[in-house]
């Protein structure tokens, strides 16, 4: 995975919020590598994956195929319930998540939240094409993709973080572009 596709950035941020607000204890959190080294997985009944959202569903699929996750799952003596906890979920992405993973999300979004979809909530009639050309030219000139991870092209912000399926013009840094919102350790 490239630096813009790290599965741990938004999860780290959300985990900090949960622990600072005493919703969960630091003792209940473990990065996969640390859990494997310390054998912390032996005492858990559930594995909860924390992320900002489900876009197309591909990121969680890719994450479950990582060597670390395969190793962790192979070490479990009894089947553990995998729970994918997110703030947002795209309705189509939910359909692509493995049915053995229980997904919990706070809100659903749909194609109307994609900035350049025909039914986008962001533009009046005729504005979308002009905006897509303008922002597309700007992104190209700055060495950025227009739509972000999995070509979703959303405009969604979360307190002090931003999903990588939001337009990269908002969060990605290049030598000739400074982002509007910094995205944790993706910089």
Secondary structure as the mmCIF struct_conf table of DSSP 4:
data_model
#
loop_
_struct_conf.conf_type_id
_struct_conf.id
_struct_conf.beg_label_comp_id
_struct_conf.beg_label_asym_id
_struct_conf.beg_label_seq_id
_struct_conf.end_label_comp_id
_struct_conf.end_label_asym_id
_struct_conf.end_label_seq_id
HELX_RH_3T_P HELX_RH_3T_P1 UNK A 3 UNK A 5
TURN_TY1_P TURN_TY1_P1 UNK A 7 UNK A 8
HELX_RH_AL_P HELX_RH_AL_P1 UNK A 9 UNK A 20
TURN_TY1_P TURN_TY1_P2 UNK A 21 UNK A 22
BEND BEND1 UNK A 23 UNK A 24
HELX_RH_3T_P HELX_RH_3T_P2 UNK A 26 UNK A 28
HELX_RH_AL_P HELX_RH_AL_P2 UNK A 32 UNK A 38
TURN_TY1_P TURN_TY1_P3 UNK A 39 UNK A 39
HELX_RH_3T_P HELX_RH_3T_P3 UNK A 40 UNK A 43
BEND BEND2 UNK A 45 UNK A 45
STRN STRN1 UNK A 46 UNK A 54
BEND BEND3 UNK A 55 UNK A 57
HELX_RH_AL_P HELX_RH_AL_P3 UNK A 58 UNK A 64
TURN_TY1_P TURN_TY1_P4 UNK A 65 UNK A 65
BEND BEND4 UNK A 66 UNK A 66
HELX_RH_AL_P HELX_RH_AL_P4 UNK A 67 UNK A 75
BEND BEND5 UNK A 77 UNK A 78
STRN STRN2 UNK A 81 UNK A 90
HELX_RH_AL_P HELX_RH_AL_P5 UNK A 91 UNK A 96
BEND BEND6 UNK A 97 UNK A 97
TURN_TY1_P TURN_TY1_P5 UNK A 99 UNK A 100
STRN STRN3 UNK A 101 UNK A 109
HELX_RH_3T_P HELX_RH_3T_P4 UNK A 111 UNK A 113
STRN STRN4 UNK A 114 UNK A 114
TURN_TY1_P TURN_TY1_P6 UNK A 115 UNK A 116
BEND BEND7 UNK A 117 UNK A 117
TURN_TY1_P TURN_TY1_P7 UNK A 118 UNK A 119
TURN_TY1_P TURN_TY1_P8 UNK A 121 UNK A 122
TURN_TY1_P TURN_TY1_P9 UNK A 125 UNK A 126
HELX_RH_AL_P HELX_RH_AL_P6 UNK A 127 UNK A 141
TURN_TY1_P TURN_TY1_P10 UNK A 142 UNK A 143
BEND BEND8 UNK A 146 UNK A 147
HELX_RH_3T_P HELX_RH_3T_P5 UNK A 149 UNK A 151
STRN STRN5 UNK A 154 UNK A 154
STRN STRN6 UNK A 157 UNK A 158
TURN_TY1_P TURN_TY1_P11 UNK A 159 UNK A 160
STRN STRN7 UNK A 161 UNK A 162
TURN_TY1_P TURN_TY1_P12 UNK A 164 UNK A 165
STRN STRN8 UNK A 166 UNK A 166
HELX_RH_AL_P HELX_RH_AL_P7 UNK A 168 UNK A 171
STRN STRN9 UNK A 174 UNK A 174
TURN_TY1_P TURN_TY1_P13 UNK A 175 UNK A 176
STRN STRN10 UNK A 177 UNK A 177
BEND BEND9 UNK A 180 UNK A 181
HELX_RH_3T_P HELX_RH_3T_P6 UNK A 184 UNK A 186
#
